Amino acid sequence: MSAGLLLAILCTVTAALLGYLSGIIRRRSTSFKTDPIEPNIGATFARSPAPAEMQPSTLPQPEADSSEIMDESRKPRGGRHSVSTVTTKPTIIRMPLGTSSGTAGLSVDTGRIGPFDVYAATQLGFAHAVKCNPREDSYALGGVEGWTGCIVAVADGLGAARNSHAASLKAVRTAVDFLRDRIVPGQVRLAEQWTGLAPALVEEVCLQLSPHAVDSYAAVLGYRPLRDVPSRKVETDPACTLLVAAIELDNSGMVELAWASVGDCRLATVEPEGQLNWISAVSFDVFRGLRAGSLVSNAVDSLPKEPHRLQAGLVKLSAGATVLFASDGLTSAIDLAPDYFAEAIREMIDLRVPAHTFGALLDFQIRQLYDDRTLVAVSPFPADGG
């Protein structure tokens, strides 16, 4: 067979093969263009009322209930973060009755405890991150089956203290467990016993914060820095601040807040009209020094050394008020823009945004505010269960 004939046969076969492959490609291309994409009919989207630098964003709602009817009692109240009034009615998620933040750099939780919607977030601050130190803020949340209330505790480990991350986590868990053990649904409310309960709670936390107990707990948590960094944490024994409160419906349906605090974590309410009101003592202001009526120095009261510095109180809340718990890494930011935080928090709770969206409130960059940040928001849900 001549070379010319072989070349002709090869060219013919090649052309046929190319034609066959081209047909397959055309058919698949047409199929891709004409086949409909199955819509996700269970999900609708609403704009997040997150800070401006994070907009626009879309939030898929849970697929368990695709009704596009906005519960009138949960409509956004307007303002610059107002959102579409057509959203998916979210699925109600019950939170475990003993929840805490653990040791992750960022921890977020949301759900319902008793008759309250709860959002919680804590984030490692830049000052600790660059030194490969763990987050020293902690929160814990709790309730009791059949009880019309919830418990919140927030703590901040002292920066100079050894294993302060373990001290803060141990403190909030101890405080919540202490109160949970003393709740009997349908009997005497915690607020009626608060005069004796608050000092007893602090005493129990102090017992659990002995150096040996905290060091052992730190070993169980197992955190290890990535590298050696000069630190003052070996100079002092473990210590932390503490803010704890029981939020409970009284016999008339009013919300009663019983709180106790040692240190500079702060408690506030956001009223339905939008005002943010601090309840507990004012903390140190890193921009302007101390405010009138606040502490006389920037030394922070802490446990277990200063249980006598306990502050406590009882507050009746207005209908629809949201209770805020904040560590000192967040309170200075709130002081700079109280209206912004109040409005953003109210709308996030109204929409029942996902936990990670609530956590975005902690993701800001402000000069000198490099500490860990913690925020917990507690709001009673409507009587109709919406």
C-alpha positions in Angstrom: 0.0 0.0 0.0 1.4 3.4 -1.0 2.2 6.1 1.4 -0.4 8.4 -0.3 -3.2 5.8 0.3 -2.3 5.4 3.9 -2.3 9.2 4.4 -5.7 9.4 2.8 -7.2 6.7 5.0 -5.7 8.3 8.1 -7.2 11.7 7.2 -10.6 10.1 6.6 -10.6 8.3 9.9 -9.5 11.4 11.8 -12.2 13.6 10.2 -14.9 11.0 11.1 -13.7 10.9 14.7 -13.6 14.6 15.0 -17.1 14.9 13.6 -18.4 12.3 16.1 -16.8 14.1 19.0 -18.1 17.4 17.8 -21.6 16.1 17.7 -21.4 14.8 21.3 -20.1 18.2 22.5 -23.0 20.0 20.7 -25.6 17.7 22.2 -24.3 18.1 25.7 -24.0 21.8 25.3 -27.6 22.1 24.2 -28.7 19.9 27.1 -26.9 22.1 29.6 -28.6 25.2 28.2 -32.1 23.9 28.1 -32.3 21.7 31.2 -34.1 23.7 33.9 -32.4 24.2 37.3 -34.5 22.9 40.1 -35.3 25.9 42.3 -34.8 25.8 46.1 -38.4 26.6 46.8 -37.8 26.3 50.6 -35.4 29.2 50.9 -36.0 32.9 50.5 -33.6 35.7 51.3 -33.5 38.9 53.3 -30.8 41.6 53.5 -28.7 41.4 56.7 -28.8 44.4 59.1 -25.1 43.9 59.6 -22.6 46.8 59.6 -22.3 48.8 56.4 -19.0 47.4 55.4 -20.5 43.9 55.3 -23.5 44.9 53.1 -25.1 43.8 50.9 -25.5 40.2 52.0 -28.2 37.6 51.7 -29.4 35.3 54.3 -31.0 31.9 53.5 -33.7 31.1 55.9 -34.3 27.6 57.2 -36.1 25.3 54.7 -38.4 23.6 57.3 -41.1 26.3 56.9 -41.4 28.1 53.5 -44.3 30.4 54.4 -43.6 33.9 53.2 -45.7 35.7 55.8 -44.0 38.1 58.1 -45.1 37.7 61.7 -46.4 41.2 62.5 -44.9 41.1 66.0 -41.4 40.5 64.6 -41.4 43.0 61.7 -38.3 45.2 61.6 -38.8 48.6 63.2 -37.2 50.5 60.4 -34.1 52.8 60.3 -31.1 52.6 58.2 -30.8 48.9 58.5 -34.4 48.2 57.6 -35.0 45.1 55.5 -37.6 43.6 53.2 -40.9 42.8 55.0 -41.3 39.5 53.1 -39.2 36.8 54.8 -39.4 33.2 55.5 -40.9 32.4 59.0 -37.9 30.8 60.7 -37.7 27.4 62.4 -37.7 27.7 66.2 -34.5 26.1 67.6 -34.4 25.1 71.2 -30.9 25.7 72.7 -29.4 23.0 75.0 -30.0 24.0 78.6 -26.3 24.0 79.3 -24.3 25.8 76.6 -20.9 27.5 76.8 -18.4 29.1 74.5 -15.5 26.7 74.7 -12.0 27.7 73.6 -12.4 28.4 69.8 -11.2 31.8 68.6 -14.8 32.6 67.5 -17.8 31.0 69.1 -21.5 31.8 68.3 -24.8 30.3 69.5 -28.4 31.1 69.0 -31.7 29.5 70.0 -34.5 29.6 72.6 -34.2 29.1 76.3 -37.5 29.1 78.1 -39.5 32.0 76.9 -36.5 33.9 75.5 -34.6 34.2 72.3 -30.9 34.2 72.9 -27.9 35.2 70.8 -24.3 34.9 72.0 -21.0 35.5 70.3 -17.4 35.8 71.5 -14.3 36.6 69.4 -10.5 36.5 70.0 -9.1 40.0 70.0 -6.1 41.1 67.9 -4.0 41.8 71.0 -4.2 38.1 72.0 -4.1 36.7 68.4 -0.7 38.2 67.5 0.8 36.7 70.7 -0.8 33.3 70.0 -2.7 33.5 73.2 -6.2 31.9 73.6 -9.4 33.9 73.9 -9.9 34.9 77.5 -13.6 35.9 77.3 -16.2 33.2 77.9 -20.0 32.9 78.1 -22.4 30.3 79.4 -26.1 29.9 79.0 -28.6 27.8 80.9 -32.1 27.0 81.8 -34.3 24.3 83.4 -37.0 22.3 81.7 -40.4 23.9 82.6 -38.8 27.0 84.0 -39.9 30.4 82.5 -36.4 31.9 82.5 -32.9 31.7 81.4 -29.4 32.3 82.9 -26.5 34.1 81.3 -22.9 34.4 82.5 -20.1 36.4 80.9 -16.5 36.5 82.1 -13.2 38.0 81.1 -9.9 36.5 82.2 -7.3 39.0 83.4 -4.5 39.5 80.9 -1.7 39.2 83.4 -3.0 36.1 85.0 -1.9 32.6 84.2 -4.5 30.4 82.4 -7.0 33.2 82.5 -8.9 31.6 79.5 -9.5 28.5 81.7 -10.5 30.7 84.7 -13.2 32.6 82.7 -14.7 29.5 81.2 -14.7 27.7 84.6 -16.3 30.8 86.2 -19.2 31.1 83.8 -19.9 27.3 83.8 -19.8 27.3 87.6 -22.2 30.3 87.9 -24.8 28.9 85.5 -24.7 25.4 87.1 -25.0 27.0 90.6 -28.2 28.7 89.7 -29.6 25.8 87.7 -29.3 23.6 90.7 -31.4 25.9 92.7 -34.3 26.3 90.3 -37.6 24.5 91.1 -40.1 25.5 88.4 -43.4 26.8 89.8 -42.0 27.6 93.2 -40.0 30.5 94.6 -38.4 32.6 91.8 -34.6 33.3 91.9 -35.3 37.1 92.2 -37.0 36.5 95.5 -33.9 34.8 96.8 -31.3 37.0 95.1 -30.1 38.8 98.3 -28.7 35.5 99.6 -28.0 33.8 96.2 -25.7 36.4 94.7 -23.1 36.3 97.5 -23.3 32.5 97.7 -22.8 32.2 93.9 -19.7 34.4 94.1 -18.3 32.3 97.0 -18.8 29.1 95.0 -17.1 30.6 91.9 -14.1 31.7 94.1 -13.8 28.1 95.5 -13.7 26.8 91.9 -11.0 29.3 90.9 -8.3 28.1 93.1 -4.9 28.0 91.3 -4.7 24.3 91.3 -8.3 23.8 90.1 -7.9 26.3 87.2 -4.4 24.9 86.2 -5.9 21.4 86.1 -8.9 22.6 84.1 -6.5 24.3 81.6 -4.7 21.0 81.2 -8.0 19.4 80.4 -8.9 22.1 77.8 -5.5 21.3 76.2 -4.7 24.7 74.7 -1.1 25.1 73.6 0.4 28.3 72.1 1.9 27.9 68.7 5.2 29.5 69.7 6.9 31.0 72.7 6.1 34.7 73.3 7.3 36.8 76.2 4.3 37.0 78.6 3.3 38.3 82.0 0.9 35.4 82.5 3.2 33.5 84.8 3.3 36.4 87.3 -0.2 36.1 88.9 -2.6 33.3 89.7 -5.7 32.7 87.5 -8.3 35.4 87.8 -11.3 36.8 85.9 -14.2 39.2 86.0 -17.8 37.9 86.1 -21.3 39.0 85.2 -24.2 36.7 85.7 -28.0 37.2 85.6 -31.2 35.3 85.8 -33.9 36.6 83.5 -37.4 35.3 84.5 -41.0 35.9 83.9 -42.8 36.8 87.2 -46.4 35.8 88.1 -47.8 38.7 86.2 -45.9 38.0 83.0 -43.4 40.8 83.5 -39.7 40.2 82.9 -37.5 40.4 86.0 -33.7 40.6 85.9 -31.6 39.6 88.8 -27.9 40.3 88.2 -24.6 40.2 90.0 -21.2 41.4 88.9 -17.5 41.6 89.9 -15.4 43.6 87.5 -16.0 45.4 84.3 -18.3 43.3 82.2 -21.4 45.3 81.7 -25.2 44.9 81.5 -27.6 47.0 79.4 -31.1 47.0 78.0 -32.2 48.0 74.6 -35.7 49.4 74.8 -38.3 48.8 72.0 -38.0 52.5 71.1 -34.3 52.1 70.5 -32.6 53.6 73.6 -29.6 51.7 75.1 -29.4 52.0 78.8 -26.5 50.7 80.9 -27.5 49.0 84.1 -24.3 47.9 85.8 -21.3 50.1 86.6 -19.4 52.0 83.9 -16.1 50.6 82.9 -12.7 52.2 82.1 -12.8 54.2 78.8 -9.6 53.7 76.8 -10.2 56.9 74.9 -11.0 59.5 77.6 -10.0 57.9 80.9 -12.5 57.2 83.6 -16.0 58.6 83.4 -17.6 60.4 86.3 -18.9 58.0 88.9 -16.9 55.0 87.7 -13.9 53.2 89.2 -11.1 55.2 90.7 -8.4 53.5 88.7 -8.0 51.2 85.7 -7.3 48.3 88.1 -10.1 45.7 87.5 -11.9 43.9 90.3 -11.7 40.2 89.8 -12.4 36.8 91.3 -11.3 34.9 93.4 -9.4 37.7 95.2 -12.2 40.3 95.5 -15.6 38.8 96.2 -16.3 41.8 98.4 -16.5 44.0 95.3 -19.7 42.3 94.3 -22.4 44.5 92.8 -26.0 43.1 92.4 -29.5 44.3 91.7 -33.0 43.6 90.6 -34.6 45.3 87.6 -38.2 45.1 86.1 -37.9 45.3 82.4 -40.3 47.0 80.0 -42.3 44.9 77.6 -40.2 44.0 74.6 -36.8 45.1 76.1 -33.7 43.2 75.1 -31.0 42.5 77.7 -27.3 42.8 76.6 -24.3 41.3 78.3 -20.9 42.7 77.1 -17.3 42.3 78.0 -15.0 45.3 78.2 -13.6 44.6 74.7 -17.0 45.5 73.3 -18.4 48.1 75.7 -16.0 50.9 74.5 -17.2 50.3 70.9 -20.8 50.4 72.0 -20.1 53.7 73.9 -18.8 55.2 70.6 -21.9 54.2 68.6 -24.7 53.2 71.0 -27.5 53.9 68.5 -25.9 51.8 65.8 -25.5 48.8 68.0 -28.9 49.2 69.5 -30.6 49.3 66.1 -28.5 46.5 64.6 -29.2 44.2 67.6 -32.9 44.8 67.6 -33.3 44.1 63.9 -31.1 41.0 64.0 -33.3 39.6 66.8 -36.5 40.7 64.9 -35.3 38.7 61.9 -33.8 35.8 63.9 -30.8 35.9 61.7 -28.3 33.1 61.8 -25.8 33.0 64.6 -22.8 33.8 62.4 -24.6 37.1 61.3 -25.0 38.1 64.9 -21.3 37.4 65.4 -20.5 39.9 62.6 -21.3 42.6 65.2 -17.9 41.8 66.8 -15.9 42.1 63.6 -14.9 45.7 63.6 -11.6 47.5 63.4 -11.2 50.5 65.8 -7.9 51.9 67.0 -7.0 50.7 70.6 -9.9 48.3 70.8 -7.9 45.1 70.4 -9.2 43.0 73.3 -11.5 39.9 73.1 -15.1 40.8 72.5 -18.2 39.1 73.9 -21.9 40.0 73.4 -25.0 38.1 74.5 -28.5 39.4 73.7 -31.7 38.0 75.4 -35.1 39.0 74.2 -38.6 37.6 75.2 -40.4 36.2 72.2 -44.1 37.2 71.6 -46.8 35.7 73.6 -48.3 34.1 70.5 -45.0 32.2 70.0 -44.1 33.9 66.8 
